[in-house]
Amino acid sequence: MSLKYTIPTENWDRKGSRVLGRTKEAQEINTYLMEVETALFQCYRELRSKSSLITPQMVKAKYFGEDENQVTLTELFEHHNLHGAHNLCKATLSHYKTTQKYLLAYLKKQYKSDDFRLSQLNHQFVVGFETYLRKLHPIHHHGILSNNGVMKHIQRLRKMVRMAVNNEWIEKISFSKI
């Protein structure tokens, strides 16, 4: 696996897999190599706790964040709207789409991103979304959202997260403090 560093062969210790010498650059590269090795081992341990069959490609994909179970918020809402639409009336489904619209606007404003991986969701994200909603002035409203309106959007997000946990797409995050 390439780490995008080039080292002259005379400065490379093949046996120890390290850069020879005591220069600042050599020490920085060796420190970086140890950090990568530690992170790769952690990825291996996480994969090992979930499965008995592990390949080097699986460890590499996990290290680079490319493992197959990286579901995003948009995919989560699309899954809900596709598979849960038969259980919801048209107006309720419209409310979920509004929550999704507000989430995507929050992502653009706060994270300068069009989507967000579920594995990155945490309590701070939820609190930030709540704060965003409390300051939001929707076009079709005359003022800010009411407390009940904000809480309904948080409740819908909570349902989405619960669905992701049940599908084993992410680990549980806490909504209890909100």
Backbone torsions as a table, in degrees:
resi	resn	phi	psi	omega
1	MET	NA	127.4	-178.3
2	SER	-83.6	137.6	175.5
3	LEU	-109.7	11.6	174.2
4	LYS	66.4	31.3	172.9
5	TYR	-116.7	141.7	172.9
6	THR	-116.6	132.0	-178.3
7	ILE	-126.1	132.3	174.1
8	PRO	-57.9	139.2	-175.6
9	THR	-58.8	-30.4	179.6
10	GLU	-71.0	-17.0	178.9
11	ASN	-98.7	3.6	-176.0
12	TRP	-106.2	128.9	175.2
13	ASP	-92.4	102.3	-177.1
14	ARG	-65.0	-37.6	-177.6
15	LYS	-68.9	-43.6	-178.1
16	GLY	-92.1	-6.9	-177.7
17	SER	52.9	49.1	-178.4
18	ARG	-141.7	165.8	175.5
19	VAL	-84.6	134.3	176.9
20	LEU	-78.7	152.5	175.2
21	GLY	105.9	168.0	-178.4
22	ARG	-118.8	21.1	178.5
23	THR	-70.4	161.6	-179.9
24	LYS	-60.8	-42.5	179.2
25	GLU	-61.3	-43.8	179.5
26	ALA	-63.0	-41.5	179.5
27	GLN	-66.7	-40.6	178.4
28	GLU	-63.5	-43.2	179.9
29	ILE	-66.3	-42.5	178.9
30	ASN	-64.2	-38.3	176.2
31	THR	-64.0	-43.5	177.9
32	TYR	-61.6	-42.3	178.4
33	LEU	-61.2	-39.7	178.1
34	MET	-66.6	-39.1	178.0
35	GLU	-63.6	-43.3	178.5
36	VAL	-63.7	-44.0	179.0
37	GLU	-59.8	-42.9	178.7
38	THR	-64.4	-44.3	179.5
39	ALA	-64.1	-40.4	177.7
40	LEU	-64.2	-40.5	178.4
41	PHE	-65.1	-38.3	177.2
42	GLN	-64.4	-42.0	176.2
43	CYS	-60.2	-43.0	178.1
44	TYR	-60.1	-46.2	-178.4
45	ARG	-62.8	-41.0	178.5
46	GLU	-63.8	-43.3	177.5
47	LEU	-65.5	-39.3	-178.8
48	ARG	-63.7	-33.9	179.9
49	SER	-70.5	-19.4	-177.8
50	LYS	-103.9	-22.3	-174.2
51	SER	-151.0	151.3	178.4
52	SER	-90.1	-22.9	179.4
53	LEU	-100.3	114.7	-178.9
54	ILE	-130.3	133.2	177.9
55	THR	-112.7	159.5	175.7
56	PRO	-58.7	-32.5	178.8
57	GLN	-65.3	-35.9	178.1
58	MET	-66.1	-41.6	179.4
59	VAL	-65.3	-44.1	179.7
60	LYS	-62.2	-44.6	-179.9
61	ALA	-62.6	-40.6	178.4
62	LYS	-66.1	-42.1	179.8
63	TYR	-60.2	-43.1	-178.4
64	PHE	-88.1	3.8	178.1
65	GLY	72.7	26.8	-177.5
66	GLU	-108.5	12.3	-178.5
67	ASP	-65.1	154.4	-167.3
68	GLU	-65.2	-19.6	-175.6
69	ASN	-96.9	39.4	178.5
70	GLN	-96.2	76.1	179.6
71	VAL	-80.1	143.0	-179.1
72	THR	-104.8	168.8	177.9
73	LEU	-60.1	-41.5	179.2
74	THR	-61.9	-45.1	178.3
75	GLU	-63.2	-37.1	178.8
76	LEU	-63.0	-47.9	179.1
77	PHE	-65.7	-39.2	178.0
78	GLU	-63.1	-41.0	177.3
79	HIS	-61.8	-45.0	179.3
80	HIS	-62.6	-48.2	-176.8
81	ASN	-66.0	-29.2	178.9
82	LEU	-80.3	-47.6	-174.3
83	HIS	-90.4	-18.2	-178.7
84	GLY	-106.5	-3.3	-175.9
85	ALA	-61.4	-33.0	-178.3
86	HIS	-69.9	-18.1	178.9
87	ASN	-93.2	-8.8	-174.5
88	LEU	-116.3	147.1	174.4
89	CYS	-77.2	167.5	-175.5
90	LYS	-59.4	-40.7	-178.8
91	ALA	-66.6	-40.5	179.6
92	THR	-65.5	-42.8	177.1
93	LEU	-60.8	-37.0	176.7
94	SER	-62.5	-38.2	177.7
95	HIS	-64.6	-39.1	177.3
96	TYR	-64.0	-38.9	178.6
97	LYS	-67.2	-33.7	175.7
98	THR	-66.2	-43.5	177.0
99	THR	-59.5	-43.3	178.2
100	GLN	-61.5	-42.3	179.2
101	LYS	-61.1	-43.5	179.1
102	TYR	-66.7	-38.8	177.7
103	LEU	-62.2	-45.3	-179.4
104	LEU	-65.5	-36.9	176.4
105	ALA	-66.2	-39.5	176.8
106	TYR	-61.8	-43.1	179.1
107	LEU	-61.3	-43.5	179.2
108	LYS	-62.7	-42.3	-177.1
109	LYS	-73.9	-49.1	-172.0
110	GLN	-83.4	-41.3	-172.8
111	TYR	-111.1	-1.5	-178.9
112	LYS	52.5	44.8	-175.1
113	SER	-138.9	154.9	178.1
114	ASP	-90.8	-16.0	-178.7
115	ASP	-153.6	172.3	-173.6
116	PHE	-146.8	129.3	178.5
117	ARG	-73.3	138.9	-179.5
118	LEU	-61.6	-31.0	-179.5
119	SER	-64.5	-17.2	179.7
120	GLN	-92.2	-8.0	-179.9
121	LEU	-62.8	136.7	175.8
122	ASN	-151.5	178.8	-177.6
123	HIS	-60.8	-38.7	179.9
124	GLN	-60.1	-39.6	178.5
125	PHE	-61.3	-46.3	-177.7
126	VAL	-64.6	-43.8	178.4
127	VAL	-63.3	-41.3	177.5
128	GLY	-62.6	-40.2	177.8
129	PHE	-64.8	-42.2	178.3
130	GLU	-61.1	-45.1	178.8
131	THR	-61.3	-42.8	177.9
132	TYR	-58.3	-45.6	-178.9
133	LEU	-64.4	-38.3	-178.4
134	ARG	-67.1	-25.4	179.6
135	LYS	-97.6	-5.8	-174.5
136	LEU	-71.8	138.1	173.9
137	HIS	-116.9	85.8	-179.8
138	PRO	-60.7	149.5	-177.1
139	ILE	-62.2	-39.8	-175.7
140	HIS	-83.3	-0.6	177.3
141	HIS	-104.6	161.3	177.2
142	HIS	-90.8	-11.9	-179.1
143	GLY	-154.6	-156.6	179.5
144	ILE	-75.9	164.4	177.6
145	LEU	-66.2	146.5	175.8
146	SER	-73.5	165.4	176.8
147	ASN	-57.9	-43.0	179.4
148	ASN	-62.3	-40.0	178.4
149	GLY	-62.5	-44.9	178.0
150	VAL	-60.7	-46.2	-177.8
151	MET	-65.6	-32.6	177.1
152	LYS	-66.1	-38.5	177.5
153	HIS	-67.1	-40.7	177.1
154	ILE	-64.7	-39.7	178.4
155	GLN	-61.6	-41.0	178.6
156	ARG	-67.2	-40.7	175.7
157	LEU	-61.8	-42.2	178.2
158	ARG	-58.8	-42.2	178.5
159	LYS	-62.7	-41.3	178.9
160	MET	-63.0	-43.7	-179.8
161	VAL	-65.1	-41.1	177.5
162	ARG	-60.8	-39.3	177.2
163	MET	-64.7	-40.4	178.3
164	ALA	-65.1	-40.0	177.6
165	VAL	-64.8	-44.4	179.8
166	ASN	-62.7	-32.4	177.5
167	ASN	-84.6	0.8	179.5
168	GLU	61.6	36.1	176.0
169	TRP	-87.4	-25.9	179.1
170	ILE	-146.5	167.5	171.4
171	GLU	-84.2	162.4	-177.3
172	LYS	-67.7	140.0	169.9
173	ILE	-119.3	157.4	-172.8
174	SER	-93.8	131.2	172.3
175	PHE	-109.9	3.9	-170.1
176	SER	-65.3	-24.7	-177.1
177	LYS	-89.1	-0.1	-178.2
178	ILE	-103.0	NA	NA
